[in-house]
Amino acid sequence: MVAAPLGWLGIVRLGLVQTALGAIVVLTTTTINRVMVVELALPVTLPGALVAFHYALQVLRPRVGHGSDVGGRRTPWIIGGMAVLAAGGIGAAVATAWMATNLWAGIALAVVAFGLVGLGVAGAGTSLLVLLALRVAPRRRPAAATIVWIMMIAGFAIAPTVAGKLLDPYSPARLVAVTAGVSGVAFLLAILAVWGVEGRAPAAAAAAASTPQPRAAKTSSFREAFAEVWREPHARLFAIFIAVSMLAYSGQELILEPFAGTVFGLSLGATTSLAGLQHGGSLVGMILIAVAGSVIGGAHFGSMRGWTIAGCVASASVLAGMATAGAIGPAWPLQASFFGLGIANGIYAAAAVASMMQFAAAGRETRGGVRMGLFGASQALAFGAGGFIGTVSVDLARSLLGSAPAAYGIVFASQAVLFLAAAWIAARMGAWAGAVPATFSTLASGNGAGALPSGRG
C-alpha cells in the first residue's frame, strides 16, 4: 500500500520538529557562545572552534541518509537524532558553567557536547528533510520548504527571546537550568510532532512501489550509493553552490552577539534578545518569499534565483553598514540592523531551501537520503568553516589593530564582499535550467515523484 502524500497538517507537524531542533541549536551557537566570550572573557576562537567541530561532524549526513534509505523509515532517525541533540545542548551548558571553575575540564566536556549536537542535527535534520521531499506532492514542495524553514526560524526566534528574559541576571546555574528546560521541552515537542506522521508504509517503499527500482539500489553499500549520487550532474553542481553560498551566509553567525556585547556594552539578556530579533526578521523574510512566490509563481527557477540574488545583495548592504557601526557608536540603529539582516537572510534561505528539496526528490527515489545528506553535509561544512573563519578573523584583527570596533568592522565588510560573490554565483545559475537531466521532466510528468520540469522552486 502506497502512503498518501502529506497534507498541510502533516507538513506543519513536521515543521514543529524543525522548531524544536532550532530552539536547541540556537542556544548553543548564540547564547552559550556569548557567555564564553563576554562573561568568561575567553577568546572568540574557542566557541568558533566548538561550533566548527559540530558542523564538521555533519559530514556524516550522507551516511545517515543512506541508513534511512536502506531501512525505509525516517521516524526512528528523527527521534533518535533529537534525543542526542537535546543531550548535547544540556551538556554544552554544563560545560560552559564548568569553565568558570575548571577551564580545561569544561572545554573537554564542551567538545563532547558539541559533538553530540552535530550528530543529533545530522540524524534528525537529514531524515526530516528526506521525509518531506519524498512524501510531499511536487506542487507543494516549494510551499512546504518555506513553511518548515519558517518554523525552524520561529524556534530560533522564540528560544532566545524566552531564554533572554530568564537569563538576567546571569549565573552558571541559571544558564544550565534554562538550557535544560528548553532542550527537554523541544525533545517532547519533536516526539509528539513526528509520531504517526510517516504512516505504516515507508516513504522509500512507497516510491519503489510506484517506480520499480533494481533491488541493488537499496542493498548497495554506502560507497556505491554516494558515488552514484555524485555522478549526477545536478546533484554535484547544487552541492557546490550550497557550499559557496553558505560560506557567505555563515560568517556572521557567531560574532553578532559578541559584537553587540563587546562594542556596545549590552547585557547577556539584551544581546540574546537581539538574536531573537534577527531571527524574527528572518521569519518575516521567509513569509515575504512565500506570499510573493504564490502570487508571482515561486516554483519557477528564475523566480527563486531572483529572490536568492536579492537576499544576498540585501545582506551585503546591511553588513556594509554594520561595518561602520562601531565608529558611529550608540547612535547606530543596532536593532534595525539586526532585524534588517534577518529579513535579507530569510529571503535568501527560503529560496535556497526550496531548491534543495526539489533537487533531493529528483532522480532515483531510493537515493533521496544520500542526496539530501550530500546537500546537508555541503551546507554544514561550509557553514562551520564560515563561522570559524569569522571568529578567528575577529581575534586576529583585534590583536593587530588593538581595536574591537575596527576588528568587527573589517570582518563585516569582508562578509559583505562574500555575499556579493554569492549573488554573482546565483546569477550564473541560469545555465542550470538547460542542464537539468531529462529524468526530471519524466518524473514530473509520470508518477509525480520528482518535480523540476522547467525550473526550480
C-alpha positions as CSV (number, residue, x, y, z in Angstrom):
1,M,0.0,0.0,0.0
2,V,1.4,3.4,-1.1
3,A,1.3,6.1,1.6
4,A,-0.7,9.1,0.5
5,P,1.2,12.5,0.1
6,L,1.3,14.6,3.2
7,G,-1.4,17.2,3.7
8,W,-0.8,20.7,5.1
9,L,-1.4,19.4,8.7
10,G,1.3,16.8,8.2
11,I,3.7,19.4,6.8
12,V,3.1,21.7,9.8
13,R,3.6,18.8,12.2
14,L,7.0,18.1,10.7
15,G,7.7,21.8,10.8
16,L,7.4,21.6,14.6
17,V,10.3,19.2,14.6
18,Q,12.4,21.9,12.9
19,T,11.1,24.4,15.5
20,A,12.3,22.1,18.3
21,L,15.7,21.5,16.6
22,G,16.3,25.2,16.0
23,A,15.4,26.0,19.6
24,I,18.2,23.8,20.9
25,V,20.8,24.7,18.3
26,V,20.3,28.5,18.6
27,L,21.2,28.4,22.3
28,T,24.5,26.6,21.7
29,T,25.5,28.9,18.7
30,T,24.5,32.2,20.2
31,T,23.8,32.3,23.9
32,I,26.5,29.9,25.1
33,N,28.8,31.4,22.6
34,R,28.2,34.9,24.1
35,V,28.8,33.6,27.7
36,M,32.2,32.2,26.7
37,V,33.3,35.4,25.1
38,V,31.8,38.1,27.3
39,E,31.1,36.6,30.8
40,L,34.1,34.3,30.8
41,A,36.4,36.6,28.7
42,L,37.6,33.7,26.6
43,P,38.9,34.1,23.0
44,V,36.2,34.2,20.3
45,T,38.1,31.4,18.6
46,L,37.0,28.9,21.3
47,P,33.3,28.9,20.6
48,G,34.1,29.2,17.0
49,A,36.2,26.1,17.0
50,L,33.5,24.2,19.0
51,V,30.7,25.1,16.6
52,A,33.0,24.4,13.6
53,F,33.5,20.9,15.2
54,H,29.8,20.3,15.4
55,Y,29.4,21.3,11.8
56,A,32.4,19.1,10.7
57,L,30.7,16.0,12.2
58,Q,27.8,16.6,9.9
59,V,30.0,15.2,7.1
60,L,28.2,12.0,8.3
61,R,24.9,13.3,6.8
62,P,25.2,11.2,3.6
63,R,25.9,8.1,5.7
64,V,22.8,8.9,7.9
65,G,20.7,9.4,4.8
66,H,21.9,6.1,3.3
67,G,20.9,4.3,6.6
68,S,17.4,5.7,6.4
69,D,17.2,4.8,2.7
70,V,18.1,1.2,3.4
71,G,15.7,0.9,6.4
72,G,13.0,2.7,4.6
73,R,11.8,4.7,7.7
74,R,12.8,8.1,8.8
75,T,10.9,8.5,12.1
76,P,13.4,6.5,14.3
77,W,16.3,8.6,12.9
78,I,14.4,11.8,13.7
79,I,13.5,10.8,17.3
80,G,17.0,9.4,17.9
81,G,18.7,12.4,16.5
82,M,16.6,14.8,18.6
83,A,17.5,12.8,21.8
84,V,21.2,13.1,21.0
85,L,20.8,16.8,20.2
86,A,19.0,17.6,23.5
87,A,21.7,15.8,25.4
88,G,24.3,17.8,23.6
89,G,22.6,21.1,24.3
90,I,22.4,20.4,28.0
91,G,26.0,19.2,28.1
92,A,27.2,22.4,26.4
93,A,25.5,24.5,29.1
94,V,27.1,22.4,31.8
95,A,30.5,22.6,30.2
96,T,30.3,26.3,29.9
97,A,29.3,26.7,33.5
98,W,32.2,24.4,34.5
99,M,34.7,26.5,32.6
100,A,34.3,29.2,35.2
101,T,36.0,27.0,37.9
102,N,37.9,24.4,35.8
103,L,38.6,25.7,32.3
104,W,40.2,22.6,30.7
105,A,37.7,20.2,32.1
106,G,34.9,22.4,30.9
107,I,36.5,22.6,27.4
108,A,36.9,18.8,27.3
109,L,33.2,18.4,28.1
110,A,32.2,21.0,25.6
111,V,34.0,19.1,22.8
112,V,31.9,16.0,23.6
113,A,28.7,18.1,24.0
114,F,29.1,20.0,20.7
115,G,29.9,16.7,19.0
116,L,26.6,15.3,20.2
117,V,24.9,18.5,18.9
118,G,26.4,17.8,15.5
119,L,25.5,14.2,15.4
120,G,21.9,15.0,16.6
121,V,21.4,17.6,13.9
122,A,22.8,15.3,11.2
123,G,20.4,12.4,12.2
124,A,17.3,14.4,12.8
125,G,17.7,17.2,10.2
126,T,18.6,15.0,7.3
127,S,15.9,12.4,7.9
128,L,13.3,15.1,8.4
129,L,14.0,16.8,5.1
130,V,14.1,13.5,3.2
131,L,10.7,12.6,4.6
132,L,9.4,15.9,3.4
133,A,11.0,15.7,0.0
134,L,9.6,12.2,-0.7
135,R,6.2,12.5,0.9
136,V,5.1,16.0,-0.2
137,A,3.4,16.3,-3.6
138,P,5.6,18.1,-6.2
139,R,3.4,21.2,-6.4
140,R,3.5,21.7,-2.6
141,R,7.3,21.3,-2.2
142,P,8.2,25.0,-2.5
143,A,5.5,26.0,0.0
144,A,6.4,23.1,2.3
145,A,10.0,24.1,2.3
146,T,9.1,27.7,3.2
147,I,6.7,26.5,5.9
148,V,9.1,24.1,7.5
149,W,12.0,26.6,7.4
150,I,9.9,29.4,8.8
151,M,9.0,27.1,11.7
152,M,12.7,26.4,12.3
153,I,13.4,30.2,12.3
154,A,10.5,30.5,14.7
155,G,12.4,28.2,17.1
156,F,15.5,30.4,16.5
157,A,13.4,33.5,17.4
158,I,11.3,32.2,20.3
159,A,14.0,30.3,22.3
160,P,16.5,33.2,22.6
161,T,13.7,35.7,23.4
162,V,12.3,33.5,26.2
163,A,15.8,32.5,27.4
164,G,16.9,36.1,27.4
165,K,14.2,37.1,29.8
166,L,15.2,34.2,32.1
167,L,18.9,34.6,32.0
168,D,19.2,38.0,33.6
169,P,20.9,38.3,36.0
170,Y,23.4,35.7,34.7
171,S,24.6,32.9,36.8
172,P,26.1,29.5,35.7
173,A,23.3,27.6,37.4
174,R,20.7,29.7,35.7
175,L,22.3,29.0,32.3
176,V,22.2,25.3,32.9
177,A,18.6,25.3,34.2
178,V,17.3,27.4,31.3
179,T,19.1,25.4,28.6
180,A,17.9,22.1,30.2
181,G,14.3,23.4,30.2
182,V,14.4,24.5,26.6
183,S,16.0,21.2,25.5
184,G,13.6,19.0,27.4
185,V,10.5,20.8,26.0
186,A,11.9,20.7,22.5
187,F,12.5,17.0,22.6
188,L,9.0,16.3,23.8
189,L,7.6,18.6,21.2
190,A,9.5,16.7,18.4
191,I,8.2,13.3,19.6
192,L,4.6,14.5,19.6
193,A,5.0,16.2,16.2
194,V,6.5,13.3,14.3
195,W,4.6,10.5,15.9
196,G,2.4,8.7,13.3
197,V,3.0,11.2,10.5
198,E,5.2,8.8,8.4
199,G,2.5,6.2,8.4
200,R,2.8,2.4,8.1
201,A,4.2,2.5,4.5
202,P,7.8,3.7,4.5
203,A,8.4,6.5,2.1
204,A,11.1,4.6,0.3
205,A,8.9,1.6,-0.2
206,A,6.1,3.9,-1.5
207,A,8.5,5.3,-4.1
208,A,9.6,1.8,-5.0
209,A,6.0,0.6,-5.4
210,S,5.2,3.4,-7.9
211,T,8.5,3.3,-9.8
212,P,10.2,-0.2,-9.8
213,Q,13.9,0.0,-9.0
214,P,16.6,-2.6,-9.1
215,R,17.0,-4.3,-5.7
216,A,20.7,-3.4,-5.7
217,A,19.6,0.3,-5.4
218,K,18.6,-0.3,-1.8
219,T,21.1,-3.0,-0.8
220,S,24.3,-1.5,-2.3
221,S,27.0,-0.2,0.0
222,F,27.1,3.4,1.1
223,R,30.2,4.0,-1.0
224,E,28.4,2.8,-4.1
225,A,25.3,4.9,-3.3
226,F,27.3,8.0,-2.7
227,A,29.3,7.5,-5.9
228,E,26.1,7.1,-7.9
229,V,24.7,10.4,-6.5
230,W,27.9,12.3,-7.0
231,R,27.8,11.2,-10.7
232,E,24.5,13.1,-11.1
233,P,25.5,16.4,-12.6
234,H,22.6,18.3,-11.0
235,A,23.4,16.9,-7.5
236,R,27.1,17.7,-7.8
237,L,26.6,21.2,-9.1
238,F,24.0,22.1,-6.5
239,A,26.2,20.8,-3.7
240,I,29.0,23.1,-4.9
241,F,26.6,26.1,-5.0
242,I,25.4,25.4,-1.4
243,A,29.0,25.3,-0.2
244,V,29.9,28.6,-1.7
245,S,26.7,30.4,-0.7
246,M,26.7,29.0,2.9
247,L,30.3,30.2,3.3
248,A,29.0,33.7,2.7
249,Y,25.9,33.2,4.9
250,S,27.5,31.8,7.9
251,G,30.4,34.1,8.7
252,Q,28.2,36.5,10.7
253,E,26.5,33.8,12.9
254,L,29.0,33.6,15.8
255,I,30.1,37.2,16.0
256,L,26.9,39.2,16.1
257,E,26.1,38.8,19.8
258,P,29.7,39.2,20.9
259,F,29.8,42.3,18.7
260,A,26.8,43.8,20.4
261,G,28.2,42.9,23.9
262,T,31.8,44.0,23.3
263,V,31.4,47.1,21.2
264,F,28.0,48.4,22.6
265,G,28.3,47.1,26.1
266,L,24.9,45.3,26.1
267,S,24.0,42.7,28.7
268,L,23.6,39.0,28.0
269,G,19.8,39.3,28.1
270,A,19.9,42.3,25.7
271,T,22.2,40.6,23.1
272,T,20.1,37.4,23.3
273,S,17.0,39.4,22.6
274,L,18.8,41.0,19.6
275,A,19.5,37.5,18.3
276,G,15.8,36.8,18.7
277,L,15.0,40.0,16.8
278,Q,17.4,38.9,14.0
279,H,15.7,35.5,13.6
280,G,12.3,37.2,13.8
281,G,13.5,39.2,10.8
282,S,14.4,36.0,9.0
283,L,10.9,34.8,9.7
284,V,9.5,37.9,8.1
285,G,11.8,37.5,5.0
286,M,10.6,33.9,4.5
287,I,7.0,34.9,4.8
288,L,7.6,37.5,2.1
289,I,9.0,34.8,-0.1
290,A,6.0,32.6,0.5
291,V,3.5,35.3,-0.3
292,A,5.3,36.8,-3.3
293,G,6.1,33.3,-4.6
294,S,2.5,32.3,-4.6
295,V,1.5,35.5,-6.5
296,I,4.4,35.7,-8.9
297,G,5.0,31.9,-9.4
298,G,7.5,30.9,-6.8
299,A,8.0,27.4,-8.2
300,H,9.7,28.8,-11.2
301,F,13.5,28.5,-11.3
302,G,14.0,32.1,-12.4
303,S,11.9,33.4,-9.6
304,M,13.9,31.5,-6.9
305,R,17.1,32.6,-8.5
306,G,16.0,36.3,-8.4
307,W,15.0,36.1,-4.7
308,T,18.3,34.4,-3.9
309,I,20.2,37.3,-5.6
310,A,18.1,39.9,-3.8
311,G,18.7,38.2,-0.4
312,C,22.4,38.1,-1.0
313,V,22.7,41.8,-2.1
314,A,20.5,43.0,0.7
315,S,22.6,41.0,3.3
316,A,25.7,42.6,1.8
317,S,24.2,46.1,2.1
318,V,23.3,45.6,5.8
319,L,26.7,44.2,6.7
320,A,28.5,47.0,4.9
321,G,26.5,49.4,7.1
322,M,27.3,47.5,10.3
323,A,31.0,47.7,9.4
324,T,30.8,51.4,10.3
325,A,28.6,50.9,13.4
326,G,31.5,50.7,15.9
327,A,32.9,54.0,14.7
328,I,29.5,55.8,14.9
329,G,28.8,54.4,18.4
330,P,25.5,54.3,20.3
331,A,23.7,56.4,17.7
332,W,23.8,53.5,15.3
333,P,20.4,51.8,14.9
334,L,21.5,48.4,16.1
335,Q,18.1,46.9,16.5
336,A,17.1,47.9,12.9
337,S,20.4,46.4,11.6
338,F,19.8,43.1,13.3
339,F,16.2,43.0,12.1
340,G,17.1,44.0,8.5
341,L,19.9,41.5,8.3
342,G,17.4,38.8,9.4
343,I,15.0,39.8,6.7
344,A,17.7,39.6,4.0
345,N,19.0,36.3,5.2
346,G,15.4,34.9,5.3
347,I,14.8,35.8,1.7
348,Y,18.0,34.1,0.6
349,A,17.5,31.0,2.8
350,A,13.8,30.4,1.8
351,A,14.8,30.3,-1.9
352,A,17.8,28.0,-1.3
353,V,15.9,25.5,0.8
354,A,13.0,25.2,-1.7
355,S,15.6,24.4,-4.3
356,M,17.3,21.8,-2.1
357,M,14.1,19.9,-1.6
358,Q,13.4,19.9,-5.3
359,F,16.8,18.6,-6.2
360,A,16.7,15.9,-3.4
361,A,13.5,14.5,-4.7
362,A,14.6,14.4,-8.3
363,G,16.3,11.3,-9.7
364,R,16.2,7.8,-8.2
365,E,13.9,7.9,-5.1
366,T,15.8,5.3,-3.2
367,R,18.8,7.7,-3.2
368,G,16.8,10.6,-1.6
369,G,18.6,10.2,1.7
370,V,22.1,10.2,0.2
371,R,21.2,13.1,-2.0
372,M,19.8,15.2,0.9
373,G,22.8,14.1,3.0
374,L,25.2,15.4,0.4
375,F,23.4,18.8,0.3
376,G,23.2,18.9,4.1
377,A,26.9,18.0,4.5
378,S,27.9,20.6,2.0
379,Q,25.8,23.2,3.8
380,A,27.1,22.2,7.3
381,L,30.8,22.1,6.4
382,A,30.6,25.5,4.6
383,F,28.6,26.9,7.5
384,G,31.0,25.7,10.1
385,A,34.0,26.9,8.1
386,G,32.5,30.3,7.7
387,G,31.7,30.6,11.3
388,F,35.2,29.6,12.4
389,I,36.9,31.9,9.9
390,G,34.7,34.7,11.1
391,T,35.7,34.2,14.8
392,V,39.4,33.8,14.0
393,S,39.3,36.9,11.8
394,V,37.9,38.9,14.7
395,D,40.6,37.7,17.1
396,L,43.4,38.3,14.6
397,A,42.2,41.7,13.5
398,R,41.7,42.8,17.1
399,S,45.2,41.7,18.1
400,L,46.7,43.5,15.1
401,L,44.6,46.7,15.3
402,G,44.1,46.9,19.1
403,S,40.5,48.0,18.5
404,A,37.4,45.8,18.8
405,P,35.2,48.2,16.7
406,A,37.7,48.2,13.9
407,A,38.2,44.4,14.0
408,Y,34.5,43.7,13.8
409,G,34.1,46.3,11.0
410,I,36.7,44.7,8.8
411,V,35.1,41.3,9.3
412,F,31.6,42.6,8.5
413,A,33.0,44.3,5.4
414,S,34.6,41.0,4.3
415,Q,31.4,39.2,4.7
416,A,29.6,41.8,2.6
417,V,32.0,41.1,-0.2
418,L,31.3,37.3,0.2
419,F,27.6,37.9,-0.1
420,L,28.1,39.9,-3.3
421,A,30.2,37.0,-4.6
422,A,27.4,34.6,-3.8
423,A,25.0,36.8,-5.7
424,W,27.2,36.7,-8.7
425,I,27.2,32.9,-8.5
426,A,23.5,32.8,-8.2
427,A,23.2,35.0,-11.3
428,R,25.1,32.3,-13.2
429,M,22.7,29.6,-12.1
430,G,20.5,30.3,-15.1
431,A,22.7,27.9,-17.1
432,W,21.5,25.1,-14.8
433,A,18.0,25.3,-16.3
434,G,19.3,23.9,-19.6
435,A,21.4,21.3,-17.8
436,V,18.6,19.6,-15.9
437,P,18.6,15.9,-16.8
438,A,15.7,14.5,-18.9
439,T,14.8,12.2,-16.0
440,F,13.5,15.3,-14.1
441,S,10.7,16.0,-16.6
442,T,10.0,12.3,-16.9
443,L,9.5,12.1,-13.1
444,A,7.4,15.2,-13.0
445,S,5.0,14.1,-15.8
446,G,5.0,10.4,-14.8
447,N,4.4,9.2,-11.3
448,G,4.7,12.6,-9.6
449,A,7.7,11.6,-7.6
450,G,10.1,14.2,-9.0
451,A,9.5,17.9,-9.5
452,L,11.6,20.0,-11.7
453,P,10.1,20.1,-15.2
454,S,11.2,23.5,-16.3
455,G,12.9,25.1,-13.3
456,R,13.3,25.1,-9.6
457,G,11.3,26.0,-6.5
